[in-house]
């Protein structure tokens, strides 16, 4: 039987006793980070501080919108790093909130698959505004005792029989999930990209979410919010991340997740450095540390996502047998292309038309939807 994720992490103490490439000892320094919940765990933060002397303080962001706002607050110098997803990274780049970084200072950058070295969500005009971290799909999470038969479609989130027991993220980008479902189930709408929606397509997606609203128990902000909902029985089905599944399974909750037949949206996250950081040396040390195969493997197993360092796969299997294949780390490009990754919606539809609904419209619609 597979051991709980939490128990498996203890074996990492042996691996972490060896120096990480490119990380040298220093004394002093503080990094204030904005991160997704589960991205700054003691298992890899404490060894980093011990090795470098750089102390980490984190604030968890509940959404990409919140992360962008926080990076721009306090005069823009309050935070040093942010783990930005694709629907935030370009906003931060074009808003000049983050600075270009030098990949040559990250020894393991050469071990990233090419698609993760210069993806469009963090590379502009040949400049790298951060280092790719991990990626994965948004999943359908369900209580195996309460949801039968096991769901195979996102249609379960719109099923009236689960009224008052559904939970989805409190995030405007959730409109893309509705658009993806419609893209597969109502081809007459002509949706080709769930982030590039003209008014008719956009209205169809938001209309679907309005019909869903009476079924919702809660729009969750933090991953821990959804975990509590499932633990307490307040929700039995919802849109989720593998992190919630791992945490709930470790707590012996009767849950499973699935990528439904319509496919999934997903994330490719980037550690980005504030344009106004005063701790650049520690920031580079963090980028080097979090990019090493061991730490990549550690985070991948803990969170339930896929590392960008191609050398992490073998370490994942040593820590948790079969985890490399489970999270598709041994075939990332093939699996990668099946996921519609978060990106910031803009007016340019990518087909010569400029009539797509930009992200401001998404935010306005989401606010109105929640009332």
N, C-alpha and C positions, 0 to 999 in steps of 0.2 A: 504493500500500500504506500502511496506517495505521502511523504511527511508534510505537515503544515508548512507554509511558506516561512512563517516566523522562525520555526525551529531550524530550517535549513540555513538561515542567515548566520547562525552561530559558527558554521564551519569557515566563514569568510575571515575570521580572525587570523587563521593560519596564513591565508593568502595575502592578507593585508600587511603581514609582517615584513613583506618584501617591498622595497622602494618602488614607487610609481615613476614611470619614465617622465623625465622633464620636471619633476617636482623636487625642489631642494629646500633644505631647512632654512627658515628665517624666523626672526623674533618680532612679534607685534603685528599690528594690522587688523582691521575689522572690515567685514563685508556684510552689508545689509542687502538682503535679497527679497525679491517678490517671486514666489514660486507656487506652482500647483501643489496641492496637498499630496504628500508622499514623495516629493522630489528632493527634500533636504533631510533625509533620515539620519539618525545618529550613527547607524551602521557604517556610513561612508563619510559623514561630516566629522565625527570625532577623530578618526585616523588622519583626515586632512589637516585638522587643526594641530594635532600632535606633530605632524611632519613639517608643517609650514609655519606654525605660529599664528596663522590667520584665523581669527575668530569669526564664526558665522552666526548672524542673526537673520531669521526669516519671518516674512509675513505671507500667509497663504492668500492667494487671490481666488475669488470665486468665479471669475469670468475674465475673458480677455479685455472687455470694456473696463473692468475694475483695474486690471493691471496697467492699461494705458493711462488711466486717470492717476494712479499712484505714481507712475514714473514721471508724470508731469507736475505732481504736487510738490509743495515745499521748495519751490524754486528749481525743481528738477535735480537737486543734488542729494536728496534724502536717501535714495537707493542706488546701489552700485551695479546690481545685476537683476535680470528678469528672465524667467523661463517662458518666453513668448511663443504662443502657437501662431499658426499661419494667418489667423484672422486679426492678429495684433502686430505682427512683426513689420509689415510694410508701413503701417500707420506710424510706428515708432521711428522707422528709418526716414520717411519723408517729413516727419515732424521734427527731425534732427534731435530726437531724444536719446538716441544711441549712437555709438561711434563705430567706425570701421575697425576691424581687428586684423592682426597679422597671423595667418594660419601657420606660418613657419615657426612660430613660437609654441605650437601645439604638436609635440612629437608624434602623437597618434593620428593626427589629421591624415597622414598618408595611408592609414589603414581604413579610412572611411571609403565606402563604395562611392564611385564618382557622382552618382545622383545626389548624394548627401553632402558632397563637398561644396557644390555651388548651386543649390536649389533656388528657384525664383523667389521663395519667401524670405530669404535672408541674404541674397547676393544681387546687388544692383550695380550696373555699369562696371562689372568685373571686381567690385569691392565687396569684401565679406563683412557683413554687419552682424557677426556672431558665429557660433559654432553649433552645428546640428547636434541634437542630443538623442532623442528616442522618438519612436512613432508607433501608431497603432490605430485600431478602429473604435468607433463608438458602437456599443453593443446593446442588445436587448436582454435585460436582466429579468429573471422571473423566479417566483417561489414554486418549487417543483411539487409541493403539496396542494397549492391553491390554484395553480394554472395548469389545466389539463384539457386537451392534449398539449404537449410541449409546442410552443409557438414557433412558426417558421417564417412568419411575415411581420413587417412593421404594422400591419393592419390590427394586430392585437392591442396596440396603444390607442386605437380609435374604436374599440369594441365596448359597447354600452354595458356588457355584463361585468366589466371591471370598474364600474362607476365608483368614484371615491377611493380607488385603490391604485391609481396610476400616478407616476411621478416622472417628470422630465426636467432637464436643466433649465435654470433661469438664465437664458442666454439668447439674444436675438439670432445667433447663428443657427439656432434650432429650426428656424424657418427652412434652412437648407435640407434638414431631415425630412420635413414634410414635402419639399420639392422633389427630393430623391424618390420618395415613395410614389408621388404622382408621375414622375418621369417614367417609372416602370409600369404603373397601373393605368395611366391615362395618357398614352402616347399621342393622342390627338392634340394635347397642349403644346407639343413640340419642344419640351424642355430637353436641352442637350447638356447643360451644366447646371447643377442645383444652386450655384452661386451667381449665375448670369440669367436673371429673370426679367422679362419685360412685364409691363403692368398686368396684363391678363394672367400670365403665369404666376406672378407674385400674389395677385389677388386670390388665385385658386389655392395657393399654399397657405396663406393666412386664413382663408375661409375654413380650410380643413382644421387648422389649429383652434379656431373659434368654436367649431363643433366639438373639439376634444376637451375644451376648457371645463365643462361640467363634470368630466370624468376625473379631473386632476385632484389628487389629495394635496400635493404641494409641488411648487416649482423649486427644485433644490439648487442651492448656491454652492455649497461645499460638498465634496464627496462624502464627508462624514455625515452630512444631513441625510443623504440617501441611504447610507448604511444604517443609521438609526431608524429610518422609516421601515426598512425591511426587517430589522431586528425586532421592532415593536409590533410588527404585523399591520402597520398603518398603510403600507404599500405592498402589493404583490407582483407588480410588473412595472417596468420603467426603462427609459433610455439611460445608459450607464457607460462606465469604463471598466476594463478588466480589473482595475485596482479595487473597485467595490466588491467585485466577485471574489477576488483573492482574500480580502479582509473578512467577508462574510463566511466564506468556506472555512477559513481558519477558526472562526468563532462557531463552527458547526451549524450554521444556518442552512436550511434546505433550499439552496439557490443554484441556478446554472445561468449561463449566458450563451448567446448565439449571435452570429452575424446572419441576419435574415436573407432570404432569397433575393431581395431587391438590391442587396449590397449594403454599403455603409459609408457614412462620412467618417472622417478621422482627423488625426493631428500629426504634424511633424513639428516638434518643438525645437527651439533654438535658445541657447544661453546667450543673451545680449548684454553688452556693457554700456552703462549710462555714459552719455556724452560729458557728464560733469563729475564723474567719479574722481575721488581723491585717493583711491586705493587700487590703482591700475596694476601694480605689481601682484597684489593678492588676487585680483580678478583673473589675471593670466594664469596664475597658479591653480585657481579653481577650474578654469577651462581645460588645463592640461590634466588635472586630476580626474575630472568627471568624464574625460574622453578615453581614459585607459581601459583596456579590455576587462579587467577585474571589476572596476566600479560600474562600467556599462552593464556587465552581466548581473551584478548585484541589484542595480536599479531595475533592470528589465524583469527579473524574477519577482522582485518585491511589488512592482507596480502592475506587471502584466502587460508589458509592451516590448517593442523590438529595438535593439540597439543599432546604432549606425556604424559601430566599429566591427569590421568583419572578423576580428580575432576574438570577439566576445563569445561566439557560439560554443566553442569547445569548453570554455570556463563555465558557461551556463549549464552544460550537461554534467559537469563534475559536481556542481552545486545542487542541481535538481535534475535527475535523469529524465531525458525527453523534453526538457524545457526549450531547447534550441528549436526543435521542430514545432513544438506547441505554439511558440510565438513567431514562427516563420523566419527566424534569424538565419536559417540556412538557405532560404530562397527568397530574399527580401524583394528583389526587383519584380518578380512575377506577381507576388502577393501585393506589393506596393501599388502596382498599376490598377488594382481592383478597387482601391479606396479613393473616394472623392475627398481630398484633403481640404481642411478649412483654408479659406482665403478671404480677404476683405472684398466684398461686393463693390463694384464701381459701375459708373454709367456706361463705360465701354463694354459692349457685349462680346468683344473678341471676334466678331464676324463682320466688322465694318459698320455696325449699328451702334448708336450711342443712346439707346432708349431703355437700357437696363436700370433697375432700381438700385441706387447706390446705398451704402451702408447707413447713411443718415435715415433713409426711408425704412430700412430694416429696424433700426432702433425705435423709430416713432411707432411703427406698427406693433412691435413687441410691447412697448409701454401701454399702448391702447388695448392690446389683447389682454394683458394682465389686469387692466382696470385700476 
